[in-house]
């Protein structure tokens, strides 16, 4: 398209003037449009349109970030990190970021929420082992260890988003049923501790003197993982 139509969207550059013995040396620093510039070079274009601005260094970085997040080949985690950087470094609100990049505030909020997932899950999302749909379902799971395990289940078994939703829904339903029964507060604390360590739903019935402890699993791999945890 560069050969046929030329560069439709101008590059954004800043003018850099340097004093030299023979006078003033003028150069132009690229702020945004690196991919377009590379494509123009490959297409053999000798001239390309540019817009010259002279912003401060902070504004240059902001403009470069905004240009970068509008690339089509960014994965969701890279995009989320760019939005978070705009929020943190330039004190923008999610609404302001949305306006800058031409997307809705809901899109920005949903992307940034992906950074709440454990690193291992973010890595799987970046590597396309799980989809953004899977990641959104995993965000409803509060236990980070369980999030990690479910992400592995998704990638190893090729689970659909619907399959994952059903599994999480069943777990939540089980938790609601067990929570509706009266449990000693101290036993409830023990249950939460065990769940955090094992990364699996746990139910306790009875009292501290006598009762039952039940650990749920949902696959053979899940069972083997729990056995390894319990046996050290």
C-alpha positions in Angstrom: 0.0 0.0 0.0 2.9 2.3 0.6 4.1 1.8 -3.0 0.6 2.4 -4.4 -0.7 5.2 -2.2 2.3 6.6 -0.4 2.3 7.4 3.3 -1.3 8.5 4.2 -0.7 9.3 7.9 2.3 11.6 8.5 5.1 10.8 10.9 5.4 12.9 14.1 8.9 14.3 14.6 10.7 17.0 16.6 13.3 19.4 15.3 16.7 19.1 16.9 19.2 22.0 16.3 22.9 21.7 17.3 25.6 24.3 17.0 28.6 23.2 14.9 31.7 25.1 13.7 30.1 25.7 10.3 26.8 27.0 11.7 23.6 25.1 12.9 23.0 21.4 12.3 19.4 20.5 11.9 18.1 17.0 12.5 14.7 15.5 13.1 13.9 13.0 15.9 11.1 10.5 15.3 8.4 10.6 18.0 5.8 8.4 16.5 5.5 6.3 13.3 8.5 4.0 13.4 6.7 1.1 11.7 5.5 3.5 8.9 9.0 4.8 8.4 10.4 1.3 8.1 7.7 0.4 5.6 8.4 3.5 3.6 12.1 2.6 3.4 11.3 -0.9 2.3 8.9 0.5 -0.4 11.8 2.8 -1.6 10.1 6.1 -0.8 12.6 9.0 -0.7 10.3 11.5 0.9 7.5 11.1 3.4 5.1 13.6 5.0 5.8 14.7 8.6 4.3 16.9 11.3 6.9 18.8 13.3 6.3 19.4 17.0 8.7 20.4 19.7 7.3 19.0 22.9 9.2 18.4 26.1 10.6 15.0 26.9 7.6 14.0 29.0 5.2 14.8 26.2 7.4 12.9 23.7 7.1 9.8 25.8 3.4 10.2 26.2 2.9 10.6 22.4 5.1 7.6 21.7 3.1 5.5 24.2 -0.2 6.5 22.7 1.1 5.6 19.2 2.4 2.3 20.5 -0.9 1.1 22.1 -2.7 1.6 18.8 -0.7 -1.0 17.1 -2.7 -4.1 16.0 -0.1 -6.7 17.1 0.0 -5.9 20.8 -1.2 -8.7 23.1 -3.7 -7.8 25.9 -1.0 -7.7 28.6 1.3 -5.4 26.6 -1.7 -3.1 26.0 -2.7 -3.2 29.6 0.9 -2.3 30.7 0.9 0.7 28.3 -2.4 2.0 29.7 -1.2 1.5 33.3 2.0 3.5 32.4 0.0 6.4 31.0 -2.1 6.3 34.2 0.9 6.1 36.6 3.4 8.3 34.9 1.2 11.0 33.4 -1.5 11.0 36.2 -4.3 10.3 33.7 -7.6 8.8 34.6 -9.0 5.8 32.7 -11.4 8.1 31.0 -8.6 10.4 29.9 -6.6 7.4 28.5 -9.7 6.3 26.7 -10.1 9.7 25.1 -6.4 9.8 24.1 -6.4 6.4 22.3 -9.9 6.5 21.0 -11.4 3.6 23.0 -14.2 3.4 25.6 -13.4 3.7 29.3 -14.8 0.2 29.8 -12.2 -1.2 27.4 -9.4 0.5 29.3 -10.7 -0.7 32.6 -11.0 -4.3 31.5 -7.5 -4.3 30.0 -5.9 -2.8 33.2 -7.7 -5.4 35.3 -5.7 -8.1 33.6 -2.7 -6.9 35.5 -4.4 -8.1 38.7 -3.8 -11.7 37.6 -0.7 -13.6 38.8 2.4 -13.2 36.6 2.2 -16.8 35.4 -1.4 -16.3 34.1 -0.4 -13.0 32.5 2.5 -14.9 30.7 0.1 -17.5 29.5 -2.2 -14.8 28.1 0.8 -13.1 26.4 1.8 -16.4 24.9 -1.7 -17.0 23.6 -2.1 -20.2 25.7 -5.3 -18.7 27.1 -7.6 -16.1 25.6 -8.7 -12.8 27.0 -12.1 -14.4 27.6 -10.5 -17.0 29.8 -8.6 -14.3 31.7 -11.8 -12.4 32.4 -13.3 -15.6 33.9 -10.2 -16.2 36.0 -10.5 -12.6 37.4 -13.7 -13.8 39.2 -11.7 -16.4 41.1 -10.2 -14.8 44.2 -7.5 -17.4 45.0 -4.3 -16.7 43.0 -3.1 -20.3 43.3 -6.5 -21.5 41.9 -6.2 -18.9 39.1 -2.7 -20.3 38.2 -4.0 -23.9 38.3 -7.1 -23.2 36.2 -4.9 -21.4 33.6 -2.8 -24.5 33.3 -6.0 -26.6 32.9 -7.3 -24.4 30.1 -4.0 -24.5 28.1 -3.4 -28.2 28.6 -6.9 -29.4 27.9 -8.0 -26.8 25.4 -10.9 -25.8 27.5 -13.3 -23.2 26.0 -14.4 -20.1 27.8 -17.8 -21.7 28.4 -16.2 -24.8 30.0 -14.1 -22.6 32.3 -17.2 -20.6 33.3 -19.1 -23.8 34.2 -16.2 -25.1 36.3 -15.9 -21.8 38.2 -19.7 -21.6 38.6 -19.9 -25.1 40.1 -17.1 -24.2 42.5 -18.9 -21.0 43.6 -22.2 -22.8 44.0 -20.5 -25.4 46.2 -18.9 -22.6 48.3 -22.4 -20.9 48.8 -23.9 -24.2 49.9 -21.2 -24.9 52.5 -21.2 -21.3 53.7 -24.9 -21.4 54.4 -24.3 -23.9 57.2 -23.1 -22.6 60.5 -19.4 -23.1 61.0 -17.3 -22.2 64.0 -15.4 -19.0 63.2 -12.1 -20.6 64.1 -12.9 -23.5 61.8 -13.7 -21.1 59.1 -10.3 -19.4 59.5 -8.7 -22.9 59.2 -10.7 -23.6 56.1 -9.5 -20.4 54.4 -5.9 -21.1 55.3 -6.1 -24.6 53.9 -7.7 -23.3 50.7 -5.0 -20.7 50.2 -2.3 -23.3 50.7 -3.9 -26.0 48.4 -5.5 -23.7 45.9 -8.7 -25.9 46.0 -12.2 -25.6 47.5 -12.4 -27.0 51.0 -15.4 -27.8 53.2 -15.4 -28.4 57.0 -18.3 -29.8 58.9 -18.7 -30.7 62.6 -16.7 -29.1 65.4 -13.1 -28.8 66.5 -13.5 -32.0 68.5 -15.0 -34.1 65.7 -15.9 -33.4 62.1 -15.0 -33.8 58.5 -12.6 -32.1 56.2 -13.4 -32.4 52.4 -11.1 -31.2 49.6 -12.6 -30.9 46.1 -10.8 -31.7 42.8 -12.0 -31.7 39.2 -9.6 -33.8 37.2 -6.9 -36.5 37.6 -4.3 -33.8 37.2 -6.0 -31.8 39.9 -5.9 -34.8 42.2 -2.3 -35.5 41.6 -1.4 -31.8 42.3 -3.2 -32.0 45.6 -1.5 -35.2 46.6 1.9 -33.7 45.9 1.0 -30.7 48.0 -0.3 -32.8 50.9 2.7 -35.2 50.8 5.3 -32.5 50.4 
